Amino acid sequence: MARLFIAIDLSDQQKNEVAAFQEKIKGYMDGIRWVKPEGLHLTLKFLGETEETRIEQIKKGLDEAVSAVKRFDITCGKSGVFPSPRKARVIWIGLREGNEEVCNLAARVDRSLTAIGFEPEKRSYTPHLTIGRVRGSIPGKVIHLYLEQEASFSTSSSTNDGITLYESKLSPQGATYIVRHRAFLPAEAHKNIFKDNRDGSD
């Protein structure tokens, strides 16, 4: 069995910018388990424990899901918490650019994997980047400070060219992420995904 999820990767520059943002808010937010740069992903769908025999089928499903979606730009920013400011458990940042495209991609992935037997998502999808998890409780005034003071945060922009199927291996030292597949978005969306005329042949 493999613990799988599907995500969009950030650029190295964006990861560094988020890491610098985490360092800034550590100054007034205690009791947070901060996500390391290698764990910063825009998760599209979590599959959980999955039989190895299903992975090839998943790869084909992901390739199909992205086949008609052209590449698009992503900029991370804004601040948020789940489930609410009064009971914050997750500290996250959202998207300033690419929100609609990421939602569309998540829906396509969900439909494609539902077609091969995975459970469809029951909750509405909100693109977000988890940057920290609350260990205990944080005073409401601190959460409101984060939400108000950091609302203007923004990373640089990067072009998203694909989605990644990750395996997550858990250990006492934390999670290790292994790439099991990359499904690349075409430079331009087109209907016939099987015909390739780059060599000039018919």
N, CA and C atoms as an extended XYZ file, in Angstrom:
606
Properties=species:S:1:pos:R:3:atomname:S:1:resname:S:1:resid:I:1 pbc="F F F"
N         0.840       -1.198        0.000 N   MET     1
C         0.000        0.000        0.000 CA  MET     1
C         0.877        1.251        0.000 C   MET     1
N         0.364        2.291       -0.651 N   ALA     2
C         1.088        3.559       -0.706 CA  ALA     2
C         0.131        4.688       -0.320 C   ALA     2
N         0.594        5.614        0.494 N   ARG     3
C        -0.212        6.763        0.918 CA  ARG     3
C        -0.029        7.865       -0.122 C   ARG     3
N        -1.059        8.110       -0.926 N   LEU     4
C        -0.926        8.953       -2.109 CA  LEU     4
C        -1.741       10.234       -2.028 C   LEU     4
N        -1.230       11.265       -2.679 N   PHE     5
C        -2.003       12.482       -2.901 CA  PHE     5
C        -1.526       13.148       -4.187 C   PHE     5
N        -2.352       14.022       -4.739 N   ILE     6
C        -2.047       14.715       -5.992 CA  ILE     6
C        -1.934       16.199       -5.696 C   ILE     6
N        -0.894       16.832       -6.215 N   ALA     7
C        -0.657       18.228       -5.862 CA  ALA     7
C        -0.004       18.996       -6.998 C   ALA     7
N        -0.067       20.324       -6.870 N   ILE     8
C         0.676       21.251       -7.725 CA  ILE     8
C         1.897       21.710       -6.937 C   ILE     8
N         3.046       21.715       -7.587 N   ASP     9
C         4.278       22.139       -6.931 CA  ASP     9
C         4.494       23.643       -7.084 C   ASP     9
N         5.127       24.236       -6.089 N   LEU    10
C         5.552       25.623       -6.176 CA  LEU    10
C         6.949       25.692       -6.784 C   LEU    10
N         7.310       26.865       -7.269 N   SER    11
C         8.686       27.059       -7.723 CA  SER    11
C         9.593       27.164       -6.505 C   SER    11
N        10.889       26.961       -6.695 N   ASP    12
C        11.837       27.087       -5.588 CA  ASP    12
C        11.790       28.497       -5.005 C   ASP    12
N        11.658       29.499       -5.874 N   GLN    13
C        11.588       30.878       -5.389 CA  GLN    13
C        10.364       31.081       -4.502 C   GLN    13
N         9.225       30.548       -4.925 N   GLN    14
C         8.012       30.688       -4.126 CA  GLN    14
C         8.161       29.991       -2.777 C   GLN    14
N         8.787       28.821       -2.761 N   LYS    15
C         9.003       28.116       -1.497 CA  LYS    15
C         9.876       28.947       -0.562 C   LYS    15
N        10.905       29.587       -1.119 N   ASN    16
C        11.770       30.433       -0.301 CA  ASN    16
C        11.008       31.639        0.243 C   ASN    16
N        10.117       32.197       -0.577 N   GLU    17
C         9.323       33.348       -0.140 CA  GLU    17
C         8.353       32.960        0.972 C   GLU    17
N         7.753       31.775        0.846 N   VAL    18
C         6.847       31.303        1.895 CA  VAL    18
C         7.622       31.010        3.174 C   VAL    18
N         8.816       30.427        3.032 N   ALA    19
C         9.648       30.146        4.208 CA  ALA    19
C        10.010       31.440        4.938 C   ALA    19
N        10.307       32.499        4.185 N   ALA    20
C        10.614       33.792        4.796 CA  ALA    20
C         9.377       34.360        5.497 C   ALA    20
N         8.203       34.132        4.892 N   PHE    21
C         6.943       34.574        5.498 CA  PHE    21
C         6.694       33.833        6.803 C   PHE    21
N         6.970       32.535        6.819 N   GLN    22
C         6.821       31.744        8.052 CA  GLN    22
C         7.728       32.290        9.148 C   GLN    22
N         8.968       32.624        8.791 N   GLU    23
C         9.902       33.162        9.769 CA  GLU    23
C         9.376       34.457       10.362 C   GLU    23
N         8.742       35.269        9.526 N   LYS    24
C         8.200       36.537       10.005 CA  LYS    24
C         7.107       36.315       11.043 C   LYS    24
N         6.155       35.438       10.744 N   ILE    25
C         5.019       35.285       11.651 CA  ILE    25
C         5.342       34.407       12.864 C   ILE    25
N         6.470       33.706       12.807 N   LYS    26
C         6.917       32.976       13.999 CA  LYS    26
C         7.183       33.946       15.151 C   LYS    26
N         7.436       35.203       14.794 N   GLY    27
C         7.732       36.201       15.818 CA  GLY    27
C         6.595       36.453       16.773 C   GLY    27
N         5.369       36.175       16.356 N   TYR    28
C         4.240       36.395       17.266 CA  TYR    28
C         3.255       35.225       17.328 C   TYR    28
N         3.554       34.137       16.624 N   MET    29
C         2.687       32.961       16.672 CA  MET    29
C         3.457       31.777       17.236 C   MET    29
N         3.096       31.369       18.458 N   ASP    30
C         3.730       30.218       19.095 CA  ASP    30
C         2.805       28.996       19.001 C   ASP    30
N         3.388       27.835       19.234 N   GLY    31
C         2.586       26.618       19.266 CA  GLY    31
C         2.150       26.129       17.899 C   GLY    31
N         2.949       26.414       16.885 N   ILE    32
C         2.642       25.994       15.517 CA  ILE    32
C         3.690       25.002       15.033 C   ILE    32
N         3.251       23.938       14.400 N   ARG    33
C         4.180       23.026       13.713 CA  ARG    33
C         4.247       23.478       12.259 C   ARG    33
N         5.352       24.101       11.903 N   TRP    34
C         5.473       24.722       10.589 CA  TRP    34
C         5.828       23.712        9.510 C   TRP    34
N         5.217       23.846        8.363 N   VAL    35
C         5.490       22.951        7.237 CA  VAL    35
C         6.820       23.331        6.606 C   VAL    35
N         7.673       22.347        6.391 N   LYS    36
C         8.979       22.590        5.776 CA  LYS    36
C         8.816       22.871        4.280 C   LYS    36
N         9.798       23.549        3.671 N   PRO    37
C         9.692       23.896        2.239 CA  PRO    37
C         9.368       22.712        1.331 C   PRO    37
N         9.937       21.539        1.632 N   GLU    38
C         9.689       20.372        0.778 CA  GLU    38
C         8.252       19.863        0.912 C   GLU    38
N         7.546       20.299        1.955 N   GLY    39
C         6.166       19.876        2.144 CA  GLY    39
C         5.140       20.887        1.673 C   GLY    39
N         5.598       21.952        1.019 N   LEU    40
C         4.683       22.992        0.547 CA  LEU    40
C         4.109       22.604       -0.810 C   LEU    40
N         2.877       22.143       -0.822 N   HIS    41
C         2.184       21.754       -2.051 CA  HIS    41
C         0.778       22.321       -2.054 C   HIS    41
N         0.252       22.575       -3.253 N   LEU    42
C        -1.172       22.871       -3.406 CA  LEU    42
C        -1.871       21.544       -3.670 C   LEU    42
N        -2.396       20.936       -2.629 N   THR    43
C        -3.010       19.609       -2.776 CA  THR    43
C        -4.323       19.709       -3.552 C   THR    43
N        -4.465       18.849       -4.558 N   LEU    44
C        -5.691       18.790       -5.360 CA  LEU    44
C        -6.616       17.681       -4.873 C   LEU    44
N        -6.027       16.555       -4.471 N   LYS    45
C        -6.849       15.430       -3.995 CA  LYS    45
C        -5.977       14.498       -3.177 C   LYS    45
N        -6.521       14.068       -2.044 N   PHE    46
C        -5.838       13.109       -1.181 CA  PHE    46
C        -6.471       11.741       -1.384 C   PHE    46
N        -5.650       10.764       -1.747 N   LEU    47
C        -6.156        9.418       -2.023 CA  LEU    47
C        -6.001        8.486       -0.826 C   LEU    47
N        -5.039        8.756        0.038 N   GLY    48
C        -4.818        7.892        1.191 CA  GLY    48
C        -4.156        6.575        0.809 C   GLY    48
N        -4.280        5.593        1.666 N   GLU    49
C        -3.644        4.290        1.446 CA  GLU    49
C        -4.240        3.623        0.205 C   GLU    49
N        -3.383        3.353       -0.750 N   THR    50
C        -3.827        2.854       -2.060 CA  THR    50
C        -2.991        1.652       -2.475 C   THR    50
N        -3.628        0.652       -3.038 N   GLU    51
C        -2.909       -0.535       -3.509 CA  GLU    51
C        -1.992       -0.174       -4.676 C   GLU    51
N        -0.808       -0.744       -4.666 N   GLU    52
C         0.175       -0.478       -5.725 CA  GLU    52
C        -0.368       -0.836       -7.111 C   GLU    52
N        -1.229       -1.840       -7.159 N   THR    53
C        -1.747       -2.290       -8.452 CA  THR    53
C        -2.629       -1.235       -9.127 C   THR    53
N        -3.059       -0.222       -8.382 N   ARG    54
C        -3.940        0.803       -8.945 CA  ARG    54
C        -3.158        2.011       -9.490 C   ARG    54
N        -1.865        2.060       -9.227 N   ILE    55
C        -1.105        3.265       -9.552 CA  ILE    55
C        -1.024        3.523      -11.059 C   ILE    55
N        -0.852        2.488      -11.864 N   GLU    56
C        -0.783        2.703      -13.313 CA  GLU    56
C        -2.087        3.294      -13.827 C   GLU    56
N        -3.198        2.830      -13.297 N   GLN    57
C        -4.503        3.360      -13.688 CA  GLN    57
C        -4.642        4.829      -13.246 C   GLN    57
N        -4.130        5.135      -12.071 N   ILE    58
C        -4.162        6.516      -11.587 CA  ILE    58
C        -3.339        7.422      -12.504 C   ILE    58
N        -2.167        6.964      -12.901 N   LYS    59
C        -1.316        7.752      -13.798 CA  LYS    59
C        -2.050        8.090      -15.096 C   LYS    59
N        -2.704        7.106      -15.681 N   LYS    60
C        -3.447        7.336      -16.923 CA  LYS    60
C        -4.591        8.319      -16.689 C   LYS    60
N        -5.259        8.198      -15.537 N   GLY    61
C        -6.344        9.103      -15.213 CA  GLY    61
C        -5.867       10.539      -15.084 C   GLY    61
N        -4.688       10.734      -14.486 N   LEU    62
C        -4.139       12.077      -14.333 CA  LEU    62
C        -3.699       12.658      -15.671 C   LEU    62
N        -3.098       11.826      -16.501 N   ASP    63
C        -2.707       12.286      -17.834 CA  ASP    63
C        -3.929       12.759      -18.621 C   ASP    63
N        -5.012       12.029      -18.495 N   GLU    64
C        -6.251       12.400      -19.181 CA  GLU    64
C        -6.822       13.694      -18.600 C   GLU    64
N        -6.756       13.829      -17.285 N   ALA    65
C        -7.342       15.003      -16.623 CA  ALA    65
C        -6.683       16.302      -17.057 C   ALA    65
N        -5.367       16.274      -17.316 N   VAL    66
C        -4.654       17.514      -17.654 CA  VAL    66
C        -4.552       17.758      -19.150 C   VAL    66
N        -4.983       16.812      -19.959 N   SER    67
C        -4.717       16.853      -21.397 CA  SER    67
C        -5.296       18.075      -22.107 C   SER    67
N        -6.388       18.626      -21.593 N   ALA    68
C        -7.025       19.768      -22.256 CA  ALA    68
C        -6.926       21.052      -21.437 C   ALA    68
N        -5.955       21.091      -20.501 N   VAL    69
C        -5.771       22.276      -19.654 CA  VAL    69
C        -4.419       22.894      -19.974 C   VAL    69
N        -4.416       24.093      -20.497 N   LYS    70
C        -3.136       24.719      -20.816 CA  LYS    70
C        -2.468       25.262      -19.560 C   LYS    70
N        -1.182       25.493      -19.666 N   ARG    71
C        -0.405       25.988      -18.531 CA  ARG    71
C        -0.910       27.361      -18.080 C   ARG    71
N        -0.764       27.613      -16.799 N   PHE    72
C        -1.263       28.871      -16.250 CA  PHE    72
C        -0.354       29.330      -15.120 C   PHE    72
N        -0.468       30.612      -14.784 N   ASP    73
C         0.380       31.207      -13.756 CA  ASP    73
C        -0.281       31.132      -12.374 C   ASP    73
N         0.556       30.979      -11.374 N   ILE    74
C         0.113       30.912       -9.986 CA  ILE    74
C         0.892       31.918       -9.150 C   ILE    74
N         0.174       32.670       -8.332 N   THR    75
C         0.779       33.536       -7.322 CA  THR    75
C         0.102       33.245       -5.989 C   THR    75
N         0.868       32.883       -4.985 N   CYS    76
C         0.305       32.614       -3.665 CA  CYS    76
C         0.215       33.910       -2.864 C   CYS    76
N        -0.775       33.985       -1.978 N   GLY    77
C        -0.907       35.156       -1.129 CA  GLY    77
C        -2.180       35.119       -0.311 C   GLY    77
N        -2.376       36.174        0.450 N   LYS    78
C        -3.504       36.300        1.376 CA  LYS    78
C        -3.307       35.337        2.553 C   LYS    78
N        -4.095       35.496        3.584 N   SER    79
C        -3.927       34.675        4.791 CA  SER    79
C        -5.253       34.073        5.213 C   SER    79
N        -5.191       32.903        5.834 N   GLY    80
C        -6.419       32.251        6.272 CA  GLY    80
C        -6.148       31.180        7.305 C   GLY    80
N        -7.225       30.715        7.939 N   VAL    81
C        -7.135       29.620        8.902 CA  VAL    81
C        -8.333       28.699        8.701 C   VAL    81
N        -8.133       27.434        9.069 N   PHE    82
C        -9.230       26.457        9.084 CA  PHE    82
C        -9.363       25.930       10.502 C   PHE    82
N       -10.554       25.599       10.994 N   PRO    83
C       -11.848       25.805       10.326 CA  PRO    83
C       -12.437       27.193       10.535 C   PRO    83
N       -11.953       27.913       11.599 N   SER    84
C       -12.467       29.246       11.892 CA  SER    84
C       -11.448       29.977       12.756 C   SER    84
N       -11.503       31.313       12.794 N   PRO    85
C       -10.562       32.055       13.656 CA  PRO    85
C       -10.649       31.658       15.129 C   PRO    85
N       -11.822       31.281       15.598 N   ARG    86
C       -11.984       30.916       17.011 CA  ARG    86
C       -11.412       29.543       17.328 C   ARG    86
N       -11.362       28.668       16.322 N   LYS    87
C       -10.872       27.308       16.529 CA  LYS    87
C        -9.846       26.943       15.459 C   LYS    87
N        -8.874       27.817       15.279 N   ALA    88
C        -7.886       27.621       14.217 CA  ALA    88
C        -7.052       26.367       14.458 C   ALA    88
N        -7.014       25.494       13.456 N   ARG    89
C        -6.193       24.285       13.520 CA  ARG    89
C        -5.124       24.278       12.424 C   ARG    89
N        -5.428       24.978       11.323 N   VAL    90
C        -4.517       25.026       10.181 CA  VAL    90
C        -4.287       26.483        9.787 C   VAL    90
N        -3.015       26.834        9.581 N   ILE    91
C        -2.642       28.168        9.106 CA  ILE    91
C        -2.309       28.031        7.626 C   ILE    91
N        -2.952       28.843        6.804 N   TRP    92
C        -2.737       28.691        5.364 CA  TRP    92
C        -2.666       30.025        4.644 C   TRP    92
N        -2.181       29.974        3.406 N   ILE    93
C        -2.256       31.105        2.492 CA  ILE    93
C        -2.958       30.635        1.226 C   ILE    93
N        -3.635       31.560        0.571 N   GLY    94
C        -4.412       31.212       -0.611 CA  GLY    94
C        -3.709       31.588       -1.900 C   GLY    94
N        -4.491       31.877       -2.919 N   LEU    95
C        -3.951       32.243       -4.224 CA  LEU    95
C        -4.433       33.630       -4.626 C   LEU    95
N        -3.537       34.410       -5.173 N   ARG    96
C        -3.895       35.695       -5.765 CA  ARG    96
C        -4.088       35.559       -7.268 C   ARG    96
N        -3.439       34.572       -7.835 N   GLU    97
C        -3.499       34.334       -9.282 CA  GLU    97
C        -3.588       32.833       -9.512 C   GLU    97
N        -4.491       32.426      -10.403 N   GLY    98
C        -4.615       31.015      -10.736 CA  GLY    98
C        -5.676       30.269       -9.962 C   GLY    98
N        -6.471       30.992       -9.160 N   ASN    99
C        -7.472       30.333       -8.320 CA  ASN    99
C        -8.486       29.550       -9.150 C   ASN    99
N        -9.038       30.196      -10.179 N   GLU   100
C       -10.048       29.537      -11.017 CA  GLU   100
C        -9.468       28.348      -11.752 C   GLU   100
N        -8.241       28.494      -12.251 N   GLU   101
C        -7.607       27.401      -12.993 CA  GLU   101
C        -7.309       26.203      -12.087 C   GLU   101
N        -6.882       26.474      -10.862 N   VAL   102
C        -6.596       25.379       -9.926 CA  VAL   102
C        -7.882       24.652       -9.544 C   VAL   102
N        -8.960       25.411       -9.332 N   CYS   103
C       -10.251       24.784       -9.026 CA  CYS   103
C       -10.712       23.894      -10.180 C   CYS   103
N       -10.541       24.375      -11.400 N   ASN   104
C       -10.918       23.601      -12.583 CA  ASN   104
C       -10.090       22.323      -12.669 C   ASN   104
N        -8.795       22.441      -12.406 N   LEU   105
C        -7.914       21.277      -12.464 CA  LEU   105
C        -8.281       20.263      -11.389 C   LEU   105
N        -8.587       20.736      -10.189 N   ALA   106
C        -8.989       19.835       -9.100 CA  ALA   106
C       -10.265       19.093       -9.458 C   ALA   106
N       -11.214       19.794      -10.094 N   ALA   107
C       -12.475       19.162      -10.489 CA  ALA   107
C       -12.240       18.107      -11.562 C   ALA   107
N       -11.349       18.388      -12.499 N   ARG   108
C       -11.041       17.422      -13.562 CA  ARG   108
C       -10.368       16.176      -12.992 C   ARG   108
N        -9.444       16.397      -12.058 N   VAL   109
C        -8.778       15.265      -11.397 CA  VAL   109
C        -9.798       14.424      -10.638 C   VAL   109
N       -10.689       15.080       -9.924 N   ASP   110
C       -11.698       14.367       -9.136 CA  ASP   110
C       -12.596       13.527      -10.034 C   ASP   110
N       -13.049       14.117      -11.151 N   ARG   111
C       -13.911       13.360      -12.084 CA  ARG   111
C       -13.171       12.175      -12.692 C   ARG   111
N       -11.930       12.399      -13.071 N   SER   112
C       -11.148       11.335      -13.706 CA  SER   112
C       -10.915       10.163      -12.754 C   SER   112
N       -10.630       10.465      -11.494 N   LEU   113
C       -10.364        9.391      -10.534 CA  LEU   113
C       -11.652        8.755      -10.012 C   LEU   113
N       -12.724        9.523       -9.987 N   THR   114
C       -14.027        8.941       -9.633 CA  THR   114
C       -14.416        7.892      -10.666 C   THR   114
N       -14.065        8.156      -11.924 N   ALA   115
C       -14.395        7.234      -13.018 CA  ALA   115
C       -13.683        5.888      -12.881 C   ALA   115
N       -12.591        5.854      -12.116 N   ILE   116
C       -11.881        4.581      -11.945 CA  ILE   116
C       -12.048        4.033      -10.524 C   ILE   116
N       -13.058        4.544       -9.810 N   GLY   117
C       -13.441        3.910       -8.559 CA  GLY   117
C       -13.106        4.620       -7.268 C   GLY   117
N       -12.484        5.813       -7.334 N   PHE   118
C       -12.191        6.541       -6.105 CA  PHE   118
C       -13.402        7.362       -5.684 C   PHE   118
N       -13.494        7.613       -4.390 N   GLU   119
C       -14.618        8.377       -3.857 CA  GLU   119
C       -14.547        9.832       -4.332 C   GLU   119
N       -15.662       10.385       -4.815 N   PRO   120
C       -15.652       11.806       -5.193 CA  PRO   120
C       -15.551       12.698       -3.963 C   PRO   120
N       -15.012       13.898       -4.164 N   GLU   121
C       -14.913       14.840       -3.057 CA  GLU   121
C       -16.304       15.298       -2.639 C   GLU   121
N       -16.546       15.334       -1.352 N   LYS   122
C       -17.853       15.756       -0.827 CA  LYS   122
C       -17.852       17.230       -0.426 C   LYS   122
N       -16.663       17.761       -0.098 N   ARG   123
C       -16.564       19.160        0.297 CA  ARG   123
C       -16.142       20.018       -0.888 C   ARG   123
N       -16.581       21.266       -0.882 N   SER   124
C       -16.153       22.186       -1.936 CA  SER   124
C       -14.653       22.433       -1.792 C   SER   124
N       -13.993       22.632       -2.912 N   TYR   125
C       -12.538       22.751       -2.927 CA  TYR   125
C       -12.113       24.212       -2.802 C   TYR   125
N       -11.213       24.489       -1.862 N   THR   126
C       -10.640       25.817       -1.682 CA  THR   126
C        -9.131       25.721       -1.871 C   THR   126
N        -8.592       26.257       -2.971 N   PRO   127
C        -7.139       26.193       -3.166 CA  PRO   127
C        -6.413       26.888       -2.018 C   PRO   127
N        -5.506       26.193       -1.373 N   HIS   128
C        -4.759       26.786       -0.274 CA  HIS   128
C        -3.465       26.022       -0.059 C   HIS   128
N        -2.539       26.695        0.592 N   LEU   129
C        -1.237       26.140        0.896 CA  LEU   129
C        -1.111       26.091        2.416 C   LEU   129
N        -1.111       24.894        2.986 N   THR   130
C        -0.957       24.760        4.440 CA  THR   130
C         0.482       25.107        4.806 C   THR   130
N         0.651       26.100        5.684 N   ILE   131
C         2.006       26.496        6.096 CA  ILE   131
C         2.290       26.138        7.550 C   ILE   131
N         1.247       25.803        8.317 N   GLY   132
C         1.454       25.426        9.706 CA  GLY   132
C         0.223       24.771       10.303 C   GLY   132
N         0.443       23.947       11.315 N   ARG   133
C        -0.657       23.275       12.026 CA  ARG   133
C        -0.556       23.604       13.502 C   ARG   133
N        -1.668       23.985       14.079 N   VAL   134
C        -1.717       24.420       15.475 CA  VAL   134
C        -1.629       23.215       16.402 C   VAL   134
N        -0.691       23.253       17.334 N   ARG   135
C        -0.506       22.131       18.258 CA  ARG   135
C        -1.514       22.163       19.399 C   ARG   135
N        -1.743       23.325       19.960 N   GLY   136
C        -2.686       23.449       21.064 CA  GLY   136
C        -3.784       24.428       20.705 C   GLY   136
N        -3.733       25.603       21.305 N   SER   137
C        -4.683       26.658       20.975 CA  SER   137
C        -3.941       27.984       20.919 C   SER   137
N        -4.434       28.906       20.110 N   ILE   138
C        -3.819       30.216       19.947 CA  ILE   138
C        -4.855       31.272       20.280 C   ILE   138
N        -4.487       32.285       21.054 N   PRO   139
C        -5.451       33.340       21.389 CA  PRO   139
C        -6.068       33.968       20.142 C   PRO   139
N        -7.351       34.272       20.233 N   GLY   140
C        -8.054       34.842       19.090 CA  GLY   140
C        -7.427       36.114       18.577 C   GLY   140
N        -6.883       36.937       19.482 N   LYS   141
C        -6.283       38.207       19.055 CA  LYS   141
C        -5.049       37.967       18.184 C   LYS   141
N        -4.342       36.868       18.438 N   VAL   142
C        -3.164       36.535       17.627 CA  VAL   142
C        -3.606       36.092       16.231 C   VAL   142
N        -4.659       35.284       16.159 N   ILE   143
C        -5.191       34.849       14.869 CA  ILE   143
C        -5.685       36.052       14.065 C   ILE   143
N        -6.393       36.958       14.721 N   HIS   144
C        -6.895       38.145       14.023 CA  HIS   144
C        -5.743       39.028       13.555 C   HIS   144
N        -4.675       39.089       14.334 N   LEU   145
C        -3.488       39.841       13.913 CA  LEU   145
C        -2.918       39.237       12.642 C   LEU   145
N        -2.819       37.915       12.618 N   TYR   146
C        -2.329       37.227       11.419 CA  TYR   146
C        -3.228       37.512       10.217 C   TYR   146
N        -4.535       37.362       10.388 N   LEU   147
C        -5.473       37.531        9.284 CA  LEU   147
C        -5.473       38.964        8.745 C   LEU   147
N        -5.326       39.944        9.640 N   GLU   148
C        -5.372       41.341        9.220 CA  GLU   148
C        -4.011       41.847        8.740 C   GLU   148
N        -2.988       41.536        9.496 N   GLN   149
C        -1.666       42.076        9.201 CA  GLN   149
C        -1.025       41.427        7.987 C   GLN   149
N        -1.307       40.152        7.773 N   GLU   150
C        -0.637       39.424        6.690 CA  GLU   150
C        -1.507       39.249        5.448 C   GLU   150
N        -2.636       39.935        5.406 N   ALA   151
C        -3.534       39.794        4.255 CA  ALA   151
C        -2.891       40.247        2.958 C   ALA   151
N        -1.879       41.109        3.051 N   SER   152
C        -1.254       41.649        1.841 CA  SER   152
C        -0.098       40.790        1.328 C   SER   152
N         0.210       39.694        2.041 N   PHE   153
C         1.339       38.851        1.608 CA  PHE   153
C         1.127       38.323        0.204 C   PHE   153
N         2.215       38.290       -0.564 N   SER   154
C         2.152       37.755       -1.924 CA  SER   154
C         3.524       37.206       -2.322 C   SER   154
N         3.508       36.092       -3.037 N   THR   155
C         4.751       35.551       -3.595 CA  THR   155
C         4.925       36.078       -5.011 C   THR   155
N         6.027       35.703       -5.618 N   SER   156
C         6.210       35.944       -7.043 CA  SER   156
C         5.301       34.997       -7.822 C   SER   156
N         5.209       35.199       -9.118 N   SER   157
C         4.380       34.349       -9.979 CA  SER   157
C         5.230       33.256      -10.622 C   SER   157
N         4.632       32.100      -10.830 N   SER   158
C         5.315       31.029      -11.561 CA  SER   158
C         4.312       30.340      -12.478 C   SER   158
N         4.814       29.735      -13.534 N   THR   159
C         3.948       29.027      -14.474 CA  THR   159
C         3.819       27.568      -14.072 C   THR   159
N         2.573       27.126      -13.870 N   ASN   160
C         2.343       25.726      -13.527 CA  ASN   160
C         2.262       24.899      -14.800 C   ASN   160
N         3.126       23.896      -14.908 N   ASP   161
C         3.158       23.071      -16.114 CA  ASP   161
C         2.721       21.638      -15.872 C   ASP   161
N         2.194       21.340      -14.680 N   GLY   162
C         1.757       19.965      -14.458 CA  GLY   162
C         1.300       19.706      -13.038 C   GLY   162
N         0.938       18.454      -12.787 N   ILE   163
C         0.546       18.014      -11.450 CA  ILE   163
C         1.361       16.778      -11.096 C   ILE   163
N         1.504       16.532       -9.805 N   THR   164
C         2.368       15.451       -9.335 CA  THR   164
C         1.595       14.476       -8.462 C   THR   164
N         1.797       13.196       -8.727 N   LEU   165
C         1.294       12.141       -7.852 CA  LEU   165
C         2.399       11.837       -6.854 C   LEU   165
N         2.140       12.124       -5.579 N   TYR   166
C         3.121       11.914       -4.522 CA  TYR   166
C         2.746       10.727       -3.654 C   TYR   166
N         3.791       10.033       -3.192 N   GLU   167
C         3.633        9.087       -2.095 CA  GLU   167
C         4.218        9.738       -0.855 C   GLU   167
N         3.484        9.697        0.231 N   SER   168
C         3.932       10.283        1.499 CA  SER   168
C         4.290        9.158        2.456 C   SER   168
N         5.545        9.134        2.878 N   LYS   169
C         5.998        8.145        3.859 CA  LYS   169
C         6.176        8.845        5.200 C   LYS   169
N         5.440        8.389        6.203 N   LEU   170
C         5.466        9.020        7.512 CA  LEU   170
C         6.489        8.348        8.429 C   LEU   170
N         7.152        9.173        9.240 N   SER   171
C         8.112        8.672       10.216 CA  SER   171
C         8.141        9.648       11.382 C   SER   171
N         8.782        9.274       12.502 N   PRO   172
C         8.873       10.199       13.641 CA  PRO   172
C         9.568       11.511       13.277 C   PRO   172
N        10.402       11.482       12.245 N   GLN   173
C        11.112       12.690       11.819 CA  GLN   173
C        10.267       13.566       10.894 C   GLN   173
N         9.088       13.071       10.516 N   GLY   174
C         8.229       13.817        9.609 CA  GLY   174
C         7.960       13.040        8.337 C   GLY   174
N         7.289       13.687        7.397 N   ALA   175
C         6.919       13.022        6.142 CA  ALA   175
C         8.015       13.174        5.086 C   ALA   175
N         8.183       12.124        4.296 N   THR   176
C         9.063       12.150        3.126 CA  THR   176
C         8.188       11.980        1.901 C   THR   176
N         8.432       12.817        0.880 N   TYR   177
C         7.575       12.808       -0.299 CA  TYR   177
C         8.323       12.224       -1.500 C   TYR   177
N         7.700       11.227       -2.112 N   ILE   178
C         8.295       10.540       -3.258 CA  ILE   178
C         7.416       10.776       -4.476 C   ILE   178
N         8.018       11.252       -5.561 N   VAL   179
C         7.270       11.482       -6.798 CA  VAL   179
C         7.006       10.148       -7.478 C   VAL   179
N         5.739        9.813       -7.689 N   ARG   180
C         5.374        8.580       -8.385 CA  ARG   180
C         4.992        8.837       -9.839 C   ARG   180
N         4.596       10.075      -10.150 N   HIS   181
C         4.225       10.392      -11.534 CA  HIS   181
C         4.092       11.895      -11.695 C   HIS   181
N         4.431       12.381      -12.887 N   ARG   182
C         4.195       13.776      -13.238 CA  ARG   182
C         3.328       13.805      -14.492 C   ARG   182
N         2.208       14.500      -14.431 N   ALA   183
C         1.308       14.664      -15.582 CA  ALA   183
C         1.455       16.111      -16.047 C   ALA   183
N         1.970       16.302      -17.246 N   PHE   184
C         2.302       17.640      -17.726 CA  PHE   184
C         1.160       18.276      -18.505 C   PHE   184
N         0.917       19.549      -18.239 N   LEU   185
C        -0.071       20.315      -18.986 CA  LEU   185
C         0.538       20.712      -20.328 C   LEU   185
N        -0.250       20.651      -21.411 N   PRO   186
C         0.273       21.108      -22.698 CA  PRO   186
C         0.488       22.610      -22.689 C   PRO   186
N         1.404       23.081      -23.544 N   ALA   187
C         1.639       24.524      -23.648 CA  ALA   187
C         0.380       25.239      -24.102 C   ALA   187
N        -0.380       24.580      -24.973 N   GLU   188
C        -1.679       25.091      -25.412 CA  GLU   188
C        -2.671       23.942      -25.369 C   GLU   188
N        -3.851       24.194      -24.841 N   ALA   189
C        -4.877       23.150      -24.782 CA  ALA   189
C        -5.318       22.793      -26.187 C   ALA   189
N        -5.471       21.516      -26.458 N   HIS   190
C        -5.949       21.078      -27.769 CA  HIS   190
C        -6.762       19.807      -27.604 C   HIS   190
N        -7.621       19.544      -28.551 N   LYS   191
C        -8.554       18.425      -28.427 CA  LYS   191
C        -7.909       17.087      -28.721 C   LYS   191
N        -7.063       17.041      -29.776 N   ASN   192
C        -6.470       15.771      -30.159 CA  ASN   192
C        -5.167       15.571      -29.404 C   ASN   192
N        -5.221       14.854      -28.297 N   ILE   193
C        -4.032       14.703      -27.464 CA  ILE   193
C        -3.155       13.540      -27.909 C   ILE   193
N        -3.576       12.767      -28.905 N   PHE   194
C        -2.826       11.584      -29.309 CA  PHE   194
C        -1.949       11.829      -30.532 C   PHE   194
N        -2.243       12.881      -31.285 N   LYS   195
C        -1.488       13.130      -32.507 CA  LYS   195
C        -0.398       14.153      -32.237 C   LYS   195
N         0.830       13.845      -32.538 N   ASP   196
C         1.941       14.743      -32.293 CA  ASP   196
C         2.676       15.000      -33.598 C   ASP   196
N         2.586       16.219      -34.085 N   ASN   197
C         3.189       16.537      -35.380 CA  ASN   197
C         4.438       17.390      -35.233 C   ASN   197
N         5.111       17.314      -34.091 N   ARG   198
C         6.286       18.135      -33.901 CA  ARG   198
C         7.402       17.798      -34.870 C   ARG   198
N         7.409       16.558      -35.388 N   ASP   199
C         8.466       16.199      -36.333 CA  ASP   199
C         8.072       16.517      -37.772 C   ASP   199
N         6.880       17.111      -37.951 N   GLY   200
C         6.440       17.515      -39.256 CA  GLY   200
C         5.791       16.413      -40.059 C   GLY   200
N         5.657       15.214      -39.485 N   SER   201
C         5.062       14.093      -40.221 CA  SER   201
C         3.561       14.097      -40.027 C   SER   201
N         2.835       13.351      -40.897 N   ASP   202
C         1.388       13.214      -40.803 CA  ASP   202
C         1.038       11.998      -39.951 C   ASP   202
